[in-house]
């Protein structure tokens, strides 16, 4: 059944991508791959994985048989954000179904169309009524009801830290359901002077923060650059940012689509005001554009001279705004990388293999990219530490969230 669902998602990929773009403004070229493309792959991955997951036989005394079995948790509540609803919804739905659970899934208020269509696809593929339920509504009503329900056994959430805290409180007040929270980040992208290709690093780093208008949880929103190449790299990065075409997300020539909503755009622009007030230097972008279209578009912004105590260094914008900070030594770079409460992702650009390993070991983050930014697939987990949350989506490790362990102790 999971294979059939994957096939249907792939067959309707263009329609699903357009449906999602109309909801959240992601540029079509990215949406096609990241939404239906990723979702179909996720369903296929767990379709293949589910019969490879077995229990255990414990090394007990000879007259005892100890069995450890994986059991479905029961009902999974999933609350997903608006930036990549189909992709993130599949990350939670596919492994939960694979382990034998039922799911109640709540999309974001501003991006529910693709997940409603996914519910129809699942039904058309033979998933029994009631196994998947997509419930729209506001977080304050539908989301809060899901979090407070005694009938929900596990809650899986991707979104803001403020909402994550409310979900934990609701769990404590209700049935102590397990809560797995992916809460975003303020991810450092570190460029050393010995990076193998500064031009490539600038191009990839620009994509790592500006794609989908910066509305990506792992976006490399803090750029840390070694002082000796700071000015050169800033110029390369500025050229990359200014070459990006911002506009209609359904235009195939567009590189960067729309900001999700007026509210999000106002938030982005307020961070630009804070950056200027704190001494940051805006070298490009940072203002509303194409206002005559009626859309919510923002020019990619690069702010240099961002100090560790600045709001732009510490707080997640979730928009096309890059904070640039220079460093002198490897130790300083590591300290700056770890100088926020978040710990979701990071990037390191260096030709020194030993340094790369030291940085991977030292950076507090769930994923560290080396000489690239943003690459992964279903074989590796995605999750964070600190205030970026707990638990993991993707990979076989995601299955742990949706199973309980049961021990059978059998006297022979």
N, C-alpha and C positions, 0 to 999 in steps of 0.2 A: 504493500500500500504506500509506503514512503517512497519507493521508486516511482510509482504512478504519479504521486504528487509532484515529485521532482520533474518528471517528464512534462507534466501539464504546465508547470511554472516556466520551463524552458520554451515550450511551444508558444506561450503567451508573453514572452519576454518583452517585446516591444510595447505591447499594450500595457503591461504592468509598469514598465519604466515610465511611459507617458503619464499614466495615472498618478504615479508617485511624484513626478516632476510638477504636475499641476497642483499638488498638495504642498510641497515643501521647497520648490525652487532649485533643487540640485541640477546642475548642468547635465544634459541628457547623456553625453558620452560617458560620464562617470556613473550616472544612475543605472544605465543598462548593465554595466559590469557589477557594480556594488550591490544592487538591489536584486532583480530576478536572477542575474548570473550567480551571485553569491548564494542566494537562497536555494536555488536548485542544487548547487554543489553541496550545501549543508545537509539537505534532505538525503542526497545520495550517500554522503559520508556516513550518516547514522543508520541508514538502511543497511549498509554493508557491515557496520560495526556491531549492531545489536546482538547478532548471534555469535559474536566472538567474546562476549562478556559472560564470564562463568563465575561460579562460587568457588569456595576453597575447601580443601580437606585439611584439617589442622593436625599437627604432629603430636597427637595426644598419647596417653599410655596405651599399651596393646589391647586392653580390654574395653577401651572407649573409642567411639567414633565421633569426632567433632566436625560438624559441617557449618560453614559460613555461607549463607545464602543472601543474594541481593533481592530485595522486595521493592515494588513500586511504593512511592511515598503516599500516593492517593490523588489528591487534587493539587495542581500547581497553579498559582496565580502569577501571571506575568504582566508587567507594566513596562511598556517600551516607549522610547522618545520619538521625536519627529524628524530627526536628521536622516536616519536610515531605518525606517520602520520595518520594511520587509526583511532586510538582512538581519537586523537584531532580533526581530520576531522569530525568524527561523532558527537563530542561535539558541533560543530558549525552547521553542516549540518542538523542533525535531528530536533532540535528545530526551525531552520529557515524554513524548509519545513513544519513542523507541524503548524506553524502560517501562512502558505499560501504564502510564498515568493519564488522567484527564487534565485538561488545561482550560482555565479562564484567562483570556488575554485581553488587556485593555490598551488600545492605542492612545497616542497623544491626541488632544483635541484638534490640533491643526494638521494632522496627517494620519487619517484612518482608512483611506480608500483602498490601498493595496492589501491591507490586512483583512478588510471585509471581503475583498475578492478572494484572498487566500482561503478564508473560511468556506466560501462557495466551492472553490476547487477541491478542498479536502472532502466536502460532502459528496461532490460529484465523483470523486475517486473511491467512494465507499466507506469513508470513515463514519462510524456509527454516530447517530444524533446524540449530542450531549458530551461527546468525548472532547470536542473543541468548541469553545464558546467565545466569540469575539464581542465584547461589550464596550460600546462607545460611551463617552460622557466625560465630564470634567474630573480632574484629579481630586478635587475637594469632595466630590460626590461618589462617582463610580470607583475611583482609585481608593478612596478612604474606606468605602464599604468592603472592597476586596481585602484590604489590609486588616480590617477589623473582624473579618468573618472567621468564625470557629470551624467552618467547613473547608477552609483552605489550609493545606498542610505545609506547603513551602511557597515562599514568595520570591520571585526573581525580578529584579528591577534594574533598569539602566536610566540614569538621569542625574538630577542635581543632588548635592549633599544635603541641602535643606529638606528636600522631600525624603531622602533616604533616612534621615533622622526621624521624621514623622512615621515612617513605616516601621522602624524599630520600636518606637513607642507604642504603635498600634498592636504590634506583635506581643509586647509585654502585657498590654491590657487585655488581650484576648486569649489565644490558646498557645502562646509561645512558639508560634510557627517559625521555622528557620527562614532567615532573610538573607539573600545573596544580593549584594549591592555593587553595581559598577557606576562610580560617581564622577567620572571625568578626571581631568588633570590639568596641570600646567607644565607640560613636558619640555625638558631641556634638549636642545639640539646643539651639540658641541663640536666646533670646527677648530682643529689644531692646525698649526702652520704647515705641518707635514702631510696634510690631507692629499691623497693621491691625485686628485683633480679638482681644483677649486671651482672651475666653471661648472662641472657636473654637480658638485656639492651645492652650489648656488641654485641651480635649476631644480634639483630634487627638494632642497629645503624650501623653495618658494611653493612648490606643489604641496609640500607637507604641512603648510599653514594656510594657503589660500584656496585650495580645492574645496568645493562645496561651501564657499564663503567662510572658511575657517570653522564650519560647524561639524567638526569631527572630534570625537572624544580624545583621540591620541595625537591631535594636531601638535606639531612642534612649535609651540607658541613662544618659547623662550630660546633665542639664539645666543649662544655663548661663543665668542670668537677670540682666538689668541691675538694679543695686541699687535704682533708684528705683521699680521695679515688683515687686521680689522678693517682698515679703510679700503683696501683693495676688494675685500669680500663684500663689504657694504655696497660698493659700486656695482659689482656683479649682480648682487641680489636686487638692487634697485632696478637695474635694467630688466631682469627677469619679471619683476612685479609689474613694471610699466608696459611690458609686452603682452601681458594677459588681457584678453578681451572679456570684459564684463558685460553681460546682457541677457537677453531672452534665453532661458535655459533650454528651450526647445529648438533653438537655432544651433545647428551642428557646428558652426564656427565659433561658438561661445566656449571660452575656457573656464569662466567663473559665473555661476548663476546668481540667483537672488538670495537675499537674506530671508529667513523663514517668515518674519512678521514685522509689523511696525514696532511692536514692543521690543523685539530683539534688536532691531536697527537702532532704536533710541538708546538701548543699553550699550551697544557698540560705540556709538558716538559719545556717550558719557565717559567711557574709558579714554577716548581721545582727549577730552577736556581735562581729565585727571592727569594724563600723561604730560600734557603741556604744562599744567600747573606744578608738577613735580620736577620739572627741569628736563624732561625728555625732548629730543629733537626729532620732529617728524620730517623725514627726508623724502617721503612720497605718500600720497593717498590719505585716507582717513576721513573722507567726507562722503555725503550722499551724492549719488549721480543718477542720471536718467530719470529724474523725478517726474518729468513730463509723461513718462510711460504709465504712471500709476503704480509702478512696481517698487519693491524695496531693494535697491541696489546700493552697494558701497564699494568705493575704490580700495584695493588692497593697500594696507598701511604698514609702513616700517618706521619704528621709533627707536632711535639710538640713544645712548647715554642713559639707559634705564638702570637705576641703582637697585640693590637687593631689597631695600625697604619700600620701594615704590609699589603702588597698587597694581600696576601693569606687570610687575615681576611676580607678585604673590597670588593674584586672583584670576580665575578663569574668565575670559571674555566670551568665548564661544563665537568668535567672529573673525574676520580677515585682518587681524591686528597682530603684528610681530614685534616683540620686545627684544632689543639687541643690547647685550652687555659684553664688555671686553674683559679678558683675564690675562694674567701673566704666566702662571705656572699650572702644571697638571693638578697639583694639590688644590689650588684656588678654584680651578674648573670643577673639580669634584665637590668642593664645599658649596659652590654656587648651585650646582645641579641638585644637591640635596637640601637646599635652603628654602623649601616650601613644605606645606603640609601634604602635598599630593605625591603620588608615586605610581603613575599609570604607565608611561612610556618615556623613552629617551632615544637620542641618536648620538653617535660618535663618529667623527670623520678623522682618520689617521692612517698612515702607512706603517705605523709601528705596531706589530702584532702583540708584543708584550704590553704596551700601553692599552691596546684595545681590550685585552683580557683584564687588566687592572680596572679599567673603567666599567666593564660589564659587571665585575664583582663588586665594585664600590658604589655604583649608582643604585639608589633605592627606587626600583621601578619593576613593574611586572614584565615588561619587554624592553630590551635595549637593542636598537638597530646599529649596525656597524657598516659604515660606508654606503648607506642607503637610508631611506626613511619610509616607513609605512607598509613594508612587505610582510605578508604572513599567509597562511592558509589553514585549512581545517585540522591539520595534523598537530598544530601547536596551540597551547592555551592562550587566552587573553584575559587578563585580570590585573588588578592593582594592589598596592599596599598603602598603608596610611589612610588618608582621607579620600583616596581613590577607590576604596571599597574592599570587598572580600569575595572569594569564590571566583570561578573561571568559566567563561564561555569558550566554546570550541574545543576540539580535541577529545580524546577519550576521558580526560579528567572532568569534563562537563557532566558526564553521566553520574558522577558521584553526588551531584546536587539533587538528583531526582530518584535516588534509591535509598532505602534503609537497609542496614545489615541485621540479619537474624541468625542467631546461633542455634543449632540443634546439637544437643549433648546426649548421645545415645550410649547407654551401658550395654555392652555386648555380652 
